Amino acid sequence: MPGARRGRHLFHYIAAGLAGAGIGLAAIAACSPVESGPPAATATPTLPPITQVPDEPATPTPLPPTATPTATATPTATPSATPPPATPRADLVALQEQLAAAVDAYWTDGNYAFAVLDLQTGETVGVNADRAQLSGCVMNLFVLYRAALDVQEGRYDVSVVDDLVASTTWSSNAATAYRLYAIAGGGDVAEGVRRVAELIDELGLAADVIIDHPPAFDGSDDRIGTDENNWLTAEAANRALAALWAGELLDEPWRTWLLDHLENVKPGLNYLTASVPGQVSHKNGFLEATNGFVDNDAGIVRFELDGRTYAFAATFLSEEVPYKYGDINLGQQLMRLAYDAFVERYTAPAE
């Protein structure tokens, strides 16, 4: 349980300037890497080649342009419902064995968790998929859900949050996410966190997703007293993504609006779940803790075969990694194994 690990982690955050009742923020907080490459070689092992290395600027990134959805916008194809959990068939059992072997053989220490969920059938496999790990800014996926639901329910207009959502997804900006918590709470950040926690409970994920405060901001006025840290499991993150994909969480056009925002991520942060072909709507999170690096990503991968769209959810979590970017090769390897397995699954002749 997450509580058993309470007090083990103290985070080092990048300072964010605060003004205007604590929600006027002027810097990007530590939810994404801020250096342009891996650490210089020292006594540590040589890093294997990395397909793509994050490159996060030290100053805030301008907001990307976004379009306000309309009722006539073409929605992303929606399945009828999230399929119930199913016993994995032989091909996914084989994939799980491959995933476990890759994690066991990986070159550097760390706590690694990975899960994939077939969004057509409900089958899921993974490695340490039900182990609670530090969430980092992947937790902000849920405040994005809260904002979209609030707009759908008419609590406030989309113009209030659209740019904040765009910046939160584009550069994993914890500062703009913090403002979303404040808006959700009517100006009270802790109340916004409580409303996000209520949403997590409504999704049936409260046992596996623990939120106490906005990621990167843990002042006394921002906390709800749940735990000293925020936690989630890879499996639970995928279930949350499945609810979005199936249209159970949001109606159109807001489902497509949020999927589009989650796809509109700066190229330097598309190095884990978005390292594979296809369209990927994802939320990542990166931070340095006193006992190592945390690098997480949760996303929905879409690909087309014979004119039909298929999708799977994938979440990669890493913590206590001794080298910055030391997890990336493993995350990319696991994603490629998963992607290839799903393409083969839906290319193969019907049984």
Backbone hydrogen bonds in HBPLUS format (Angstrom, degrees):
<---DONOR---> <-ACCEPTOR-->    atom                        ^
c    i                          cat <-CA-CA->   ^        H-A-AA   ^      H-
h    n   atom  resd res      DA  || num        DHA   H-A  angle D-A-AA Bond
n    s   type  num  typ     dist DA aas  dist angle  dist       angle   num
A0004-ALA N   A0001-MET O   3.09 MM   3  5.64 146.0  2.21 115.2 123.8     1
A0005-ARG N   A0002-PRO O   2.93 MM   3  5.58 159.5  1.97 120.4 126.9     2
A0006-ARG N   A0003-GLY O   3.14 MM   3  5.08 165.1  2.16 109.1 110.5     3
A0008-ARG N   A0005-ARG O   3.23 MM   3  5.90 156.8  2.28 142.1 141.7     4
A0290-THR N   A0010-LEU O   3.31 MM 280  5.95 139.9  2.48 148.6 159.1     5
A0012-HIS N   A0288-GLU O   3.25 MM 276  6.00 167.0  2.27 169.1 168.5     6
A0026-ALA N   A0017-GLY O   3.13 MM   9  5.07 142.3  2.28 130.6 138.7     7
A0019-ALA N   A0024-GLY O   2.89 MM   5  4.71 124.9  2.19 125.5 140.5     8
A0024-GLY N   A0019-ALA O   2.60 MM   5  4.71 144.5  1.72 166.4 160.8     9
A0023-ILE N   A0020-GLY O   3.27 MM   3  5.91 173.8  2.27 119.0 120.9    10
A0031-CYS N   A0029-ALA O   2.79 MM   2  5.97 122.3  2.13 118.5 102.2    11
A0286-PHE N   A0031-CYS O   2.80 MM 255  4.67 134.1  2.01 102.2 113.0    12
A0073-ALA N   A0070-THR O   3.10 MM   3  5.41 168.3  2.12 113.0 116.6    13
A0092-LEU N   A0089-ARG O   3.09 MM   3  5.68 124.5  2.41 112.8 125.3    14
A0093-VAL N   A0089-ARG O   3.01 MM   4  6.29 150.5  2.10 152.5 161.5    15
A0094-ALA N   A0090-ALA O   2.92 MM   4  6.15 154.5  1.98 147.8 154.1    16
A0095-LEU N   A0091-ASP O   3.02 MM   4  6.29 146.1  2.14 133.7 143.3    17
A0096-GLN N   A0092-LEU O   2.87 MM   4  6.10 157.6  1.92 145.0 150.2    18
A0097-GLU N   A0093-VAL O   3.12 MM   4  6.45 152.6  2.20 144.6 151.3    19
A0098-GLN N   A0094-ALA O   3.07 MM   4  6.40 151.6  2.16 145.2 152.8    20
A0098-GLN N   A0095-LEU O   3.01 MM   3  5.01 114.6  2.45  95.8 112.0    21
A0099-LEU N   A0095-LEU O   2.84 MM   4  6.16 159.5  1.88 158.5 164.4    22
A0100-ALA N   A0096-GLN O   2.93 MM   4  6.12 165.6  1.95 152.4 155.7    23
A0101-ALA N   A0097-GLU O   3.02 MM   4  6.16 156.8  2.08 143.3 149.7    24
A0102-ALA N   A0098-GLN O   2.99 MM   4  6.22 154.5  2.05 147.1 153.8    25
A0103-VAL N   A0099-LEU O   3.03 MM   4  6.33 160.0  2.07 153.4 158.2    26
A0104-ASP N   A0100-ALA O   2.94 MM   4  6.11 165.2  1.96 151.2 155.6    27
A0105-ALA N   A0101-ALA O   2.99 MM   4  6.07 145.8  2.11 143.2 151.7    28
A0106-TYR N   A0103-VAL O   3.25 MM   3  5.27 160.4  2.30 103.4 109.3    29
A0111-ASN N   A0319-GLU O   2.80 MM 208  5.18 175.7  1.80 158.2 159.7    30
A0319-GLU N   A0111-ASN O   2.99 MM 208  5.18 139.5  2.16 137.1 148.6    31
A0113-ALA N   A0317-LEU O   2.91 MM 204  5.04 156.5  1.96 148.5 149.3    32
A0317-LEU N   A0113-ALA O   2.85 MM 204  5.04 168.8  1.86 152.8 153.1    33
A0114-PHE N   A0127-VAL O   2.93 MM  13  5.25 159.8  1.97 150.5 155.4    34
A0127-VAL N   A0114-PHE O   2.76 MM  13  5.25 151.1  1.84 147.1 156.5    35
A0115-ALA N   A0315-THR O   3.09 MM 200  5.49 147.9  2.20 146.6 155.5    36
A0315-THR N   A0115-ALA O   3.01 MM 200  5.49 155.7  2.07 153.9 160.0    37
A0116-VAL N   A0125-VAL O   2.92 MM   9  5.72 163.5  1.94 172.4 175.0    38
A0125-VAL N   A0116-VAL O   3.14 MM   9  5.72 150.7  2.23 151.7 160.7    39
A0117-LEU N   A0313-ALA O   2.86 MM 196  5.06 150.3  1.95 145.4 150.3    40
A0313-ALA N   A0117-LEU O   2.94 MM 196  5.06 156.1  2.00 145.0 149.6    41
A0118-ASP N   A0123-GLU O   2.83 MM   5  5.33 165.2  1.85 165.3 167.9    42
A0122-GLY N   A0118-ASP O   2.80 MM   4  5.31 155.1  1.86 152.3 158.0    43
A0119-LEU N   A0311-ALA O   3.23 MM 192  5.69 151.2  2.31 136.7 141.9    44
A0131-ARG N   A0128-ASN O   3.20 MM   3  5.41 165.1  2.22 114.5 115.2    45
A0235-GLU N   A0129-ALA O   2.98 MM 106  5.19 163.5  2.01 149.3 144.0    46
A0133-GLN N   A0232-LEU O   2.96 MM  99  5.67 166.0  1.98 143.7 145.1    47
A0232-LEU N   A0133-GLN O   3.05 MM  99  5.67 149.9  2.14 150.4 159.4    48
A0135-SER N   A0230-ASN O   3.17 MM  95  5.73 160.8  2.21 125.5 127.5    49
A0138-VAL N   A0135-SER O   3.36 MM   3  5.69 150.4  2.45 134.4 132.7    50
A0139-MET N   A0136-GLY O   3.36 MM   3  6.32 163.7  2.39 120.0 122.5    51
A0140-ASN N   A0137-CYS O   2.97 MM   3  5.27 148.9  2.06 104.6 113.6    52
A0141-LEU N   A0138-VAL O   2.96 MM   3  5.71 167.0  1.97 122.0 125.8    53
A0142-PHE N   A0139-MET O   3.07 MM   3  6.01 155.1  2.13 125.1 128.3    54
A0144-LEU N   A0140-ASN O   3.10 MM   4  6.36 149.4  2.20 147.6 155.7    55
A0145-TYR N   A0141-LEU O   3.03 MM   4  6.38 148.3  2.14 139.5 148.3    56
A0146-ARG N   A0142-PHE O   2.93 MM   4  6.15 156.1  1.99 138.7 145.2    57
A0147-ALA N   A0143-VAL O   2.92 MM   4  6.09 157.2  1.98 142.1 147.4    58
A0148-ALA N   A0144-LEU O   3.03 MM   4  6.24 165.1  2.05 150.2 153.9    59
A0149-LEU N   A0145-TYR O   2.89 MM   4  6.12 161.1  1.92 154.8 160.3    60
A0150-ASP N   A0146-ARG O   2.89 MM   4  6.08 156.1  1.95 147.6 154.5    61
A0151-VAL N   A0147-ALA O   3.01 MM   4  6.28 155.0  2.07 149.1 155.2    62
A0152-GLN N   A0148-ALA O   2.93 MM   4  6.16 162.0  1.96 147.7 153.1    63
A0153-GLU N   A0149-LEU O   2.82 MM   4  6.02 149.1  1.91 148.5 156.9    64
A0155-ARG N   A0150-ASP O   2.87 MM   5  5.19 154.6  1.94 159.9 156.9    65
A0154-GLY N   A0151-VAL O   3.05 MM   3  5.08 157.4  2.10 103.5 110.5    66
A0160-VAL N   A0157-ASP O   3.00 MM   3  5.68 157.1  2.05 118.9 125.3    67
A0161-VAL N   A0158-VAL O   3.09 MM   3  5.63 140.0  2.26 112.3 121.5    68
A0162-ASP N   A0158-VAL O   2.86 MM   4  5.66 143.6  1.99 162.7 174.7    69
A0165-VAL N   A0161-VAL O   2.83 MM   4  6.00 162.2  1.86 167.0 171.8    70
A0166-ALA N   A0162-ASP O   2.96 MM   4  6.17 159.8  2.00 148.2 154.3    71
A0167-SER N   A0163-ASP O   2.99 MM   4  6.20 158.0  2.04 146.9 151.6    72
A0168-THR N   A0164-LEU O   2.94 MM   4  6.07 155.7  2.00 145.7 153.0    73
A0169-THR N   A0165-VAL O   3.02 MM   4  6.23 156.2  2.08 152.9 157.5    74
A0170-TRP N   A0166-ALA O   2.88 MM   4  5.86 158.7  1.93 145.4 152.6    75
A0171-SER N   A0167-SER O   3.25 MM   4  6.09 177.5  2.25 146.1 146.6    76
A0266-LYS N   A0170-TRP O   2.95 MM  96  5.30 174.2  1.95 134.6 136.5    77
A0177-ALA N   A0173-ASN O   3.26 MM   4  6.50 153.1  2.34 141.7 149.6    78
A0178-TYR N   A0174-ALA O   2.90 MM   4  6.06 146.5  2.01 139.8 148.3    79
A0179-ARG N   A0175-ALA O   3.31 MM   4  6.66 146.5  2.43 137.9 145.4    80
A0180-LEU N   A0176-THR O   3.17 MM   4  6.53 141.5  2.32 139.1 149.3    81
A0180-LEU N   A0177-ALA O   2.95 MM   3  4.97 121.9  2.29  95.1 110.8    82
A0181-TYR N   A0177-ALA O   3.07 MM   4  6.54 147.8  2.18 150.0 158.4    83
A0182-ALA N   A0178-TYR O   3.11 MM   4  6.48 156.3  2.17 145.5 151.9    84
A0183-ILE N   A0179-ARG O   2.91 MM   4  6.18 157.6  1.96 148.8 154.5    85
A0184-ALA N   A0180-LEU O   2.87 MM   4  6.04 162.2  1.91 148.3 153.5    86
A0185-GLY N   A0181-TYR O   3.01 MM   4  6.20 138.2  2.19 141.6 152.5    87
A0185-GLY N   A0182-ALA O   3.17 MM   3  5.09 127.0  2.46  91.9 105.7    88
A0187-GLY N   A0182-ALA O   2.67 MM   5  4.68 164.0  1.70 153.4 149.8    89
A0186-GLY N   A0183-ILE O   3.07 MM   3  5.08 164.0  2.10 111.8 112.2    90
A0188-ASP N   A0185-GLY O   3.20 MM   3  4.79 161.7  2.23  97.7 102.9    91
A0192-GLY N   A0188-ASP O   2.98 MM   4  6.33 147.1  2.09 147.7 157.7    92
A0192-GLY N   A0189-VAL O   2.94 MM   3  4.97 116.9  2.35  95.9 112.4    93
A0193-VAL N   A0189-VAL O   2.90 MM   4  6.33 149.8  2.00 151.7 160.8    94
A0194-ARG N   A0190-ALA O   2.91 MM   4  6.25 152.9  1.98 146.0 153.6    95
A0195-ARG N   A0191-GLU O   2.96 MM   4  6.26 152.2  2.04 145.0 152.1    96
A0196-VAL N   A0192-GLY O   2.99 MM   4  6.27 146.9  2.10 143.4 152.7    97
A0197-ALA N   A0193-VAL O   2.84 MM   4  6.14 156.2  1.90 150.2 157.0    98
A0198-GLU N   A0194-ARG O   2.88 MM   4  6.18 148.9  1.98 145.4 153.9    99
A0199-LEU N   A0195-ARG O   3.10 MM   4  6.32 150.4  2.19 138.4 145.6   100
A0200-ILE N   A0196-VAL O   2.96 MM   4  6.30 157.7  2.01 151.8 157.8   101
A0201-ASP N   A0197-ALA O   3.00 MM   4  6.27 152.2  2.08 144.3 151.7   102
A0202-GLU N   A0198-GLU O   2.89 MM   4  6.19 152.4  1.96 146.0 153.9   103
A0203-LEU N   A0199-LEU O   2.98 MM   4  6.27 139.2  2.15 146.8 157.6   104
A0205-LEU N   A0200-ILE O   3.06 MM   5  5.50 163.8  2.09 158.5 155.3   105
A0204-GLY N   A0201-ASP O   2.89 MM   3  5.06 157.4  1.94 107.6 114.5   106
A0208-ASP N   A0205-LEU O   2.94 MM   3  5.50 147.4  2.05 117.8 127.2   107
A0209-VAL N   A0205-LEU O   2.88 MM   4  5.81 130.7  2.13 159.3 172.7   108
A0210-ILE N   A0231-TRP O   2.84 MM  21  4.94 153.3  1.91 131.4 140.5   109
A0231-TRP N   A0210-ILE O   2.82 MM  21  4.94 157.5  1.87 140.6 148.4   110
A0224-ILE N   A0212-ASP O   2.93 MM  12  5.35 135.6  2.13 140.4 153.8   111
A0217-PHE N   A0214-PRO O   2.94 MM   3  5.42 157.8  1.99 144.7 145.3   112
A0222-ASP N   A0219-GLY O   2.87 MM   3  5.25 155.9  1.93 114.5 122.6   113
A0237-ALA N   A0233-THR O   3.08 MM   4  6.34 159.1  2.13 149.7 155.1   114
A0238-ASN N   A0234-ALA O   3.13 MM   4  6.40 154.8  2.20 146.2 152.4   115
A0239-ARG N   A0235-GLU O   3.07 MM   4  6.40 147.6  2.17 143.0 152.1   116
A0240-ALA N   A0236-ALA O   2.99 MM   4  6.30 153.2  2.06 150.8 157.6   117
A0241-LEU N   A0237-ALA O   3.04 MM   4  6.35 153.7  2.11 145.4 152.6   118
A0242-ALA N   A0238-ASN O   2.85 MM   4  6.09 149.2  1.94 145.5 154.4   119
A0243-ALA N   A0239-ARG O   3.11 MM   4  6.39 149.3  2.21 144.0 150.6   120
A0244-LEU N   A0240-ALA O   3.30 MM   4  6.66 150.8  2.39 142.6 149.7   121
A0245-TRP N   A0241-LEU O   2.91 MM   4  6.18 167.6  1.92 155.9 159.1   122
A0246-ALA N   A0242-ALA O   2.95 MM   4  6.03 162.4  1.98 151.8 155.6   123
A0248-GLU N   A0243-ALA O   3.14 MM   5  5.24 134.9  2.35 156.6 164.0   124
A0249-LEU N   A0243-ALA O   3.24 MM   6  5.56 141.8  2.40 135.2 129.4   125
A0247-GLY N   A0244-LEU O   3.21 MM   3  5.47 159.5  2.25 108.1 114.4   126
A0254-TRP N   A0251-ASP O   2.92 MM   3  5.85 112.2  2.40 127.8 137.3   127
A0255-ARG N   A0251-ASP O   2.97 MM   4  5.69 142.8  2.11 128.1 137.0   128
A0257-TRP N   A0253-PRO O   2.93 MM   4  6.12 154.9  2.00 148.4 156.7   129
A0258-LEU N   A0254-TRP O   3.01 MM   4  6.11 160.6  2.04 144.4 147.4   130
A0259-LEU N   A0255-ARG O   2.99 MM   4  6.26 165.5  2.01 152.8 157.4   131
A0260-ASP N   A0256-THR O   2.86 MM   4  5.93 158.6  1.90 150.5 156.0   132
A0261-HIS N   A0257-TRP O   3.09 MM   4  6.33 157.0  2.14 142.1 148.3   133
A0262-LEU N   A0258-LEU O   2.93 MM   4  6.15 162.4  1.96 154.6 159.1   134
A0263-GLU N   A0259-LEU O   3.04 MM   4  6.24 125.7  2.35 136.1 149.9   135
A0263-GLU N   A0260-ASP O   3.11 MM   3  5.05 136.3  2.31  95.2 107.7   136
A0264-ASN N   A0260-ASP O   3.03 MM   4  6.25 132.2  2.27 142.9 155.7   137
A0264-ASN N   A0261-HIS O   3.07 MM   3  5.07 133.3  2.29  96.7 109.7   138
A0282-HIS N   A0262-LEU O   2.95 MM  20  5.19 156.7  2.00 124.7 117.1   139
A0265-VAL N   A0263-GLU O   2.99 MM   2  5.69 130.0  2.24 107.0  92.2   140
A0269-LEU N   A0266-LYS O   2.97 MM   3  5.78 168.2  1.99 129.6 133.6   141
A0270-ASN N   A0267-PRO O   3.11 MM   3  5.32 169.6  2.12 114.6 117.0   142
A0275-SER N   A0272-LEU O   3.08 MM   3  5.29 157.5  2.13 119.0 117.9   143
A0279-GLN N   A0302-ARG O   3.02 MM  23  5.09 145.6  2.14 142.7 148.9   144
A0302-ARG N   A0279-GLN O   2.77 MM  23  5.09 163.9  1.80 156.1 161.2   145
A0281-SER N   A0300-ILE O   3.04 MM  19  5.28 153.6  2.11 146.9 151.5   146
A0300-ILE N   A0281-SER O   2.84 MM  19  5.28 154.1  1.91 146.7 152.8   147
A0283-LYS N   A0298-ALA O   2.89 MM  15  5.52 154.3  1.96 153.2 159.9   148
A0298-ALA N   A0283-LYS O   3.05 MM  15  5.52 153.5  2.13 137.0 144.8   149
A0285-GLY N   A0296-ASN O   2.97 MM  11  5.11 150.1  2.06 137.9 134.2   150
A0296-ASN N   A0285-GLY O   2.79 MM  11  5.11 171.8  1.80 161.6 164.3   151
A0287-LEU N   A0294-VAL O   2.99 MM   7  5.25 156.7  2.04 143.0 146.3   152
A0294-VAL N   A0287-LEU O   2.84 MM   7  5.25 170.8  1.85 167.1 165.6   153
A0289-ALA N   A0292-GLY O   2.83 MM   3  5.28 158.8  1.88 161.2 162.1   154
A0292-GLY N   A0289-ALA O   3.21 MM   3  5.28 166.9  2.22 113.1 112.1   155
A0293-PHE N   A0321-VAL O   2.86 MM  28  4.95 167.4  1.88 136.0 138.1   156
A0321-VAL N   A0293-PHE O   3.33 MM  28  4.95 171.2  2.33 133.7 134.1   157
A0295-ASP N   A0318-SER O   3.18 MM  23  5.35 147.7  2.29 124.7 133.4   158
A0297-ASP N   A0316-PHE O   2.92 MM  19  5.41 148.7  2.02 156.2 161.1   159
A0316-PHE N   A0297-ASP O   2.85 MM  19  5.41 162.4  1.88 165.1 169.8   160
A0299-GLY N   A0314-ALA O   2.86 MM  15  5.54 165.2  1.88 160.5 165.1   161
A0314-ALA N   A0299-GLY O   2.88 MM  15  5.54 160.4  1.92 162.1 167.7   162
A0301-VAL N   A0312-PHE O   2.82 MM  11  5.45 171.7  1.83 169.9 168.0   163
A0312-PHE N   A0301-VAL O   3.01 MM  11  5.45 149.3  2.11 145.4 155.1   164
A0303-PHE N   A0310-TYR O   3.00 MM   7  5.53 157.8  2.05 149.0 154.8   165
A0310-TYR N   A0303-PHE O   2.86 MM   7  5.53 168.6  1.87 168.7 172.4   166
A0305-LEU N   A0308-ARG O   2.95 MM   3  5.40 155.3  2.01 151.3 156.5   167
A0308-ARG N   A0305-LEU O   3.02 MM   3  5.40 162.5  2.05 115.0 120.7   168
A0326-GLY N   A0323-TYR O   2.83 MM   3  4.93 154.4  1.90 129.9 128.9   169
A0328-ILE N   A0325-TYR O   3.22 MM   3  5.53 154.6  2.29 111.6 118.1   170
A0330-LEU N   A0327-ASP O   3.07 MM   3  5.55 118.0  2.47 110.1 124.5   171
A0331-GLY N   A0327-ASP O   3.03 MM   4  6.28 167.0  2.05 160.0 164.1   172
A0332-GLN N   A0328-ILE O   2.92 MM   4  6.13 165.5  1.94 159.7 163.0   173
A0333-GLN N   A0329-ASN O   2.91 MM   4  6.04 152.8  1.98 143.5 151.6   174
A0334-LEU N   A0330-LEU O   2.89 MM   4  6.13 165.6  1.91 162.0 164.5   175
A0335-MET N   A0331-GLY O   3.02 MM   4  6.18 158.5  2.06 145.4 151.7   176
A0336-ARG N   A0332-GLN O   2.96 MM   4  6.12 154.5  2.02 145.3 151.9   177
A0337-LEU N   A0333-GLN O   3.01 MM   4  6.26 159.9  2.06 149.7 154.9   178
A0338-ALA N   A0334-LEU O   3.01 MM   4  6.23 160.4  2.05 147.5 152.8   179
A0339-TYR N   A0335-MET O   2.82 MM   4  6.00 169.3  1.83 153.6 156.9   180
A0340-ASP N   A0336-ARG O   2.94 MM   4  6.00 172.7  1.95 151.4 153.9   181
A0341-ALA N   A0337-LEU O   3.04 MM   4  6.14 153.1  2.12 141.6 149.4   182
A0342-PHE N   A0338-ALA O   2.98 MM   4  6.27 156.5  2.04 155.5 161.0   183
A0343-VAL N   A0339-TYR O   2.96 MM   4  6.21 162.7  1.99 157.1 162.1   184
A0344-GLU N   A0340-ASP O   2.96 MM   4  6.07 161.8  1.99 146.0 151.4   185
A0345-ARG N   A0341-ALA O   2.87 MM   4  6.00 149.2  1.96 138.6 148.0   186
A0346-TYR N   A0342-PHE O   3.12 MM   4  6.31 158.2  2.17 149.0 151.9   187
A0347-THR N   A0343-VAL O   2.93 MM   4  5.96 114.7  2.37 138.9 155.4   188
A0347-THR N   A0344-GLU O   3.28 MM   3  4.98 148.2  2.39  93.6 102.9   189
A0348-ALA N   A0344-GLU O   2.98 MM   4  5.85 147.5  2.08 148.2 153.0   190
